[in-house]
Amino acid sequence: MDLIAEFKRTLEGRKPSTLRVYLAGAKAALESARVRASDPVPTVIAAIRESPPRDGARLSPFLSFLAAAQSTNDPIAQGDMRAIQSWLIQVVGKQLRTQKNPSIATRRDMALLAALCTAPDQGDPRRWPFCCLKIESGVLYLWDRRVEEPACALSLSLWCAWRDRIARPEQRRLYRKSTEYSQSELLFPGPRGAMLSRAALHNALKRIRDRAGEGIRAKITPQKIKCAFLLGDPTAIRSADA
């Protein structure tokens, strides 16, 4: 398959400026690795890792796409990815229904995973700016894309409401949060407004899985979640499975 054409297809709905940057990064990666867009995915991945492009090329979205493409070449792996999609959406949705007033920690856990599901091509949510999440006319947008999955939309809306609330001085004092936290430019800041630790996503996934109990036997990691949701619309996949 033509990797550039397939990668471009996954970027439908993005801003033209974002599209240009991502495609330029993909083309720079192929050129630096001296491979063609029609070469096998494992060959391309190995070559890019051996000879990455120059500094400044936006490479992570293309690498995430390649990782997902490599998984889809294996029917068993693709089945696992679909199972992860279905399980995670159901677990997040169930916890939102059963917890009338989830704790701040639970809201952050669910929002972190919902962010990873909704925009898997945007890299690590720990690094995202708060401005990437917004509500306009009652509609939630993440990285300028409407969040269609109800469970993810509700999780991110709850987090957005919390960040807006804690930005008010009286609420910051009520919840005993630091100014650095309440005024942080990050979407998911740590206690002092800095970026969360590398273990944050893994810990959030573990806590949600512990609360959910059994339900899926496959070992789930944030990277697997990213690859699973790069496959496409989870709603469509769940409908096809049904």
Secondary structure in CASP SS format (residue, H / E / C, confidence):
PFRMAT SS
TARGET T0000
AUTHOR 0000-0000-0000
METHOD secondary structure of the structure
MODEL  1
M C 1.00
D C 1.00
L H 1.00
I H 1.00
A H 1.00
E H 1.00
F H 1.00
K H 1.00
R H 1.00
T H 1.00
L C 1.00
E C 1.00
G C 1.00
R C 1.00
K C 1.00
P H 1.00
S H 1.00
T H 1.00
L H 1.00
R H 1.00
V H 1.00
Y H 1.00
L H 1.00
A H 1.00
G H 1.00
A H 1.00
K H 1.00
A H 1.00
A H 1.00
L H 1.00
E H 1.00
S H 1.00
A H 1.00
R C 1.00
V C 1.00
R C 1.00
A C 1.00
S C 1.00
D C 1.00
P C 1.00
V H 1.00
P H 1.00
T H 1.00
V H 1.00
I H 1.00
A H 1.00
A H 1.00
I H 1.00
R H 1.00
E H 1.00
S C 1.00
P C 1.00
P C 1.00
R C 1.00
D C 1.00
G C 1.00
A C 1.00
R C 1.00
L C 1.00
S H 1.00
P H 1.00
F H 1.00
L H 1.00
S H 1.00
F H 1.00
L H 1.00
A H 1.00
A H 1.00
A H 1.00
Q H 1.00
S H 1.00
T H 1.00
N C 1.00
D C 1.00
P H 1.00
I H 1.00
A H 1.00
Q H 1.00
G H 1.00
D H 1.00
M H 1.00
R H 1.00
A H 1.00
I H 1.00
Q H 1.00
S H 1.00
W H 1.00
L H 1.00
I H 1.00
Q H 1.00
V H 1.00
V H 1.00
G H 1.00
K H 1.00
Q H 1.00
L H 1.00
R H 1.00
T H 1.00
Q C 1.00
K C 1.00
N C 1.00
P C 1.00
S C 1.00
I H 1.00
A H 1.00
T H 1.00
R H 1.00
R H 1.00
D H 1.00
M H 1.00
A H 1.00
L H 1.00
L H 1.00
A H 1.00
A H 1.00
L H 1.00
C H 1.00
T H 1.00
A C 1.00
P H 1.00
D H 1.00
Q H 1.00
G C 1.00
D C 1.00
P H 1.00
R H 1.00
R H 1.00
W C 1.00
P E 1.00
F H 1.00
C H 1.00
C H 1.00
L E 1.00
K E 1.00
I E 1.00
E E 1.00
S C 1.00
G C 1.00
V E 1.00
L E 1.00
Y E 1.00
L E 1.00
W C 1.00
D C 1.00
R E 1.00
R E 1.00
V C 1.00
E C 1.00
E C 1.00
P H 1.00
A H 1.00
C H 1.00
A H 1.00
L H 1.00
S H 1.00
L H 1.00
S H 1.00
L H 1.00
W H 1.00
C H 1.00
A H 1.00
W H 1.00
R H 1.00
D H 1.00
R H 1.00
I H 1.00
A C 1.00
R C 1.00
P H 1.00
E H 1.00
Q H 1.00
R H 1.00
R H 1.00
L H 1.00
Y C 1.00
R C 1.00
K C 1.00
S C 1.00
T H 1.00
E H 1.00
Y H 1.00
S H 1.00
Q C 1.00
S C 1.00
E C 1.00
L E 1.00
L C 1.00
F C 1.00
P E 1.00
G C 1.00
P C 1.00
R C 1.00
G C 1.00
A C 1.00
M E 1.00
L C 1.00
S C 1.00
R C 1.00
A C 1.00
A H 1.00
L H 1.00
H H 1.00
N H 1.00
A H 1.00
L H 1.00
K H 1.00
R H 1.00
I H 1.00
R H 1.00
D H 1.00
R H 1.00
A H 1.00
G C 1.00
E C 1.00
G C 1.00
I C 1.00
R C 1.00
A C 1.00
K C 1.00
I C 1.00
T C 1.00
P H 1.00
Q H 1.00
K H 1.00
I H 1.00
K H 1.00
C H 1.00
A H 1.00
F H 1.00
L C 1.00
L C 1.00
G C 1.00
D C 1.00
P H 1.00
T H 1.00
A H 1.00
I H 1.00
R H 1.00
S H 1.00
A H 1.00
D H 1.00
A C 1.00
END
